[in-house]
Amino acid sequence: MHAPSPNVIPPEVLLLAYRSGVFPMADSREDPEVFWVEPRNRAILPLEGFHLSKSLAKVLKSERYEVRIDGDFGAVMQACAEPRRDHPETWISHTIEASYRNLHRQGHAHSVECWQDGALVGGLYGVAFERVFCGESMFARADNASKVALAWLVALMRRADFRLLDCQFMTEHLASLGAVEITRDRYQDLLADACDAQPRCSLPDALAEFRQESATASSSPGKLIAQSLSQTS
């Protein structure tokens, strides 16, 4: 007997919610229902305010990880949904996973991934629309892997002329990387401004530009990423 297929939130409903400052969550992995959240205080990471520590810059330049976009979106979601010591239950239900996999197929959800020796060891995923990226979740199975993925995301967003990186809820980890907390009204203002125009290019296209520039300059992509972030960090 096959398990019933999870319900899928239509892409147009998800995108309308995000453009309104709202996103879905669930109470558990098996919960078929979702609830909609609009935090009173919102965490964002200003693209010009990313904190690039010396140790993280060293990891980026070392090319310890191969960074990909959308190499295995589904695997990133599954890794983010795995139980953790501090969060034994996940809000990424089967319904939410199926909905974002579908949104990914529509070109509006992306993963930034760290690979090492052919294995996925860290990354993040989120929703992209207009000049906004809403980060949903991240994971790491190797040292600094999620930080590397976030650093690449910030650099790619800056290259593509995105304006707003939404982190939803503040954590110590995000604060250490430069995230700040703002009011719901301030977030709505920033969201409206970021939705007022299209980016210069997509995040995958920005990655392709970095790789092409790396080949032309005979420099590693990681060094170019670190250099671009250190200019304002």
C-alpha positions in Angstrom: 0.0 0.0 0.0 1.4 3.4 -1.0 1.3 6.3 1.4 -1.1 9.1 0.3 0.5 11.9 -1.7 0.9 15.1 0.3 -1.2 18.1 -0.6 0.7 20.7 -2.6 0.4 24.4 -2.0 0.0 26.0 -5.5 3.0 28.0 -6.6 0.9 31.1 -7.2 -0.4 30.9 -3.6 3.1 30.6 -2.2 4.4 33.5 -4.2 1.5 35.7 -3.3 2.1 34.9 0.3 5.8 35.7 0.1 5.2 39.0 -1.8 2.8 39.8 1.1 5.4 39.0 3.8 3.9 35.7 4.9 5.2 32.1 4.7 3.9 28.6 5.7 5.1 26.3 8.5 3.8 23.1 10.0 3.8 21.6 13.5 5.6 18.4 12.5 6.9 16.3 9.6 3.7 14.3 9.4 1.3 17.1 9.9 -0.8 17.6 6.7 -1.9 21.1 7.7 0.1 24.3 7.4 -0.2 27.6 9.1 0.8 31.0 7.8 3.3 33.2 9.7 4.1 36.9 9.6 6.6 37.6 12.4 6.2 40.8 14.4 10.0 41.2 14.2 11.8 40.0 11.1 15.5 39.0 10.6 17.2 40.1 7.5 20.8 40.0 6.4 21.8 43.3 4.8 23.8 42.4 1.6 26.4 45.0 2.3 26.7 44.0 6.0 27.7 40.4 5.8 30.4 39.6 8.4 33.2 37.8 6.7 35.5 36.6 9.4 39.2 35.8 8.7 38.6 32.1 9.3 35.6 32.0 6.9 37.5 33.9 4.3 40.3 31.3 4.6 37.8 28.5 4.1 36.3 30.2 1.0 39.7 30.7 -0.5 40.8 27.1 0.2 38.1 25.7 -2.1 37.4 23.1 0.6 33.9 22.7 -0.8 32.5 22.7 -4.3 29.6 25.1 -4.3 26.6 24.4 -6.6 23.2 25.9 -7.1 20.3 23.5 -7.6 22.5 20.5 -7.8 20.1 18.4 -5.7 17.4 20.7 -4.3 15.4 17.7 -2.9 18.4 16.4 -1.0 18.9 19.8 0.6 15.3 19.9 1.7 15.5 16.4 3.2 18.7 17.3 5.0 17.1 20.4 6.5 14.1 18.4 7.6 16.2 15.9 9.6 15.8 15.9 13.4 18.5 17.9 15.2 19.7 17.8 18.8 18.1 21.2 19.6 15.1 20.6 17.3 14.0 17.0 17.4 10.8 17.9 15.4 10.8 19.8 12.1 8.4 22.3 10.7 9.2 21.1 7.2 6.3 18.7 6.7 5.8 16.4 3.7 3.3 18.9 2.4 5.8 21.8 2.6 8.6 19.7 1.1 6.3 18.7 -1.9 5.2 22.3 -2.3 8.7 23.7 -2.5 9.9 20.9 -4.7 7.1 22.0 -7.1 8.1 25.7 -6.7 11.7 24.7 -7.5 10.5 23.1 -10.7 8.8 26.4 -11.6 12.1 28.2 -11.1 11.3 30.1 -8.0 13.0 28.0 -5.3 16.8 27.4 -5.2 19.4 25.6 -3.1 23.0 26.7 -2.6 25.0 23.6 -1.8 28.4 22.6 -0.5 29.8 19.3 -1.9 33.0 17.5 -0.7 34.3 14.3 -2.4 31.0 13.8 -4.2 28.9 14.1 -1.0 26.5 16.9 -0.1 27.8 18.3 3.2 25.9 21.5 3.7 23.6 24.1 2.2 20.5 26.1 2.3 17.3 26.6 0.3 14.8 29.4 -0.2 12.4 31.3 -2.5 13.5 33.8 -5.1 11.2 36.4 -6.6 11.9 39.9 -8.1 14.9 41.1 -6.1 14.1 39.1 -2.9 15.5 35.8 -1.6 13.7 34.3 1.4 15.9 31.8 3.1 14.0 28.9 4.6 16.5 26.6 6.2 20.1 25.5 6.2 22.1 22.5 7.4 25.8 21.5 7.8 27.4 18.1 8.0 30.9 19.5 7.8 32.6 22.5 9.5 31.5 25.9 8.1 29.5 24.3 5.3 26.4 26.3 5.9 28.4 29.5 6.4 30.1 29.0 3.1 26.7 28.4 1.4 25.4 31.6 2.9 28.5 33.6 1.9 28.1 32.5 -1.7 24.4 33.3 -1.6 25.2 36.9 -0.4 27.9 37.4 -3.1 25.6 36.0 -5.8 22.7 38.2 -4.7 25.0 41.3 -4.8 26.3 40.3 -8.3 22.7 39.8 -9.6 21.4 43.1 -8.0 19.1 41.5 -5.5 18.1 43.8 -2.7 16.6 41.8 0.2 17.7 38.7 2.0 15.0 37.6 4.4 16.1 35.3 7.2 12.7 35.2 8.9 13.7 34.5 12.5 16.9 35.8 14.3 19.4 33.2 15.7 22.8 33.6 17.2 24.3 32.0 14.2 22.7 34.5 11.8 23.5 37.4 14.0 27.2 36.4 14.0 27.1 36.7 10.2 25.5 40.1 10.1 21.8 39.6 10.4 19.7 42.2 12.1 16.2 42.3 13.4 13.7 44.8 12.1 10.0 45.6 12.6 7.2 44.1 10.5 6.5 47.6 9.0 10.1 48.2 8.1 10.2 44.7 6.5 7.1 45.5 4.4 8.8 48.7 3.2 12.0 46.9 2.1 9.9 44.1 0.5 7.9 46.6 -1.5 11.1 48.3 -2.7 12.7 45.0 -3.6 9.6 43.8 -5.5 9.5 47.0 -7.6 11.9 45.7 -10.2 13.6 42.6 -11.6 17.2 41.7 -10.7 19.9 42.1 -13.3 20.1 38.3 -13.7 19.2 35.1 -11.9 21.2 33.5 -9.1 22.3 30.6 -11.4 23.4 33.1 -14.0 25.4 35.1 -11.4 27.2 31.8 -10.4 28.0 31.2 -14.1 29.5 34.7 -14.3 31.7 34.1 -11.2 33.0 30.9 -12.7 33.7 32.5 -16.1 35.4 35.4 -14.4 37.4 32.9 -12.3 38.6 31.1 -15.5 39.5 34.4 -17.2 41.4 35.7 -14.1 43.1 32.4 -13.4 41.8 32.7 -9.8 39.6 30.2 -7.9 35.9 31.0 -7.5 36.2 31.0 -3.8 38.9 33.6 -3.8 36.7 35.9 -6.0 33.8 35.3 -3.6 35.9 36.2 -0.6 37.3 39.2 -2.3 33.9 40.5 -3.3 32.6 40.1 0.3 35.7 41.7 1.9 35.2 44.9 0.0 32.4 46.0 2.3 32.7 43.5 5.2 
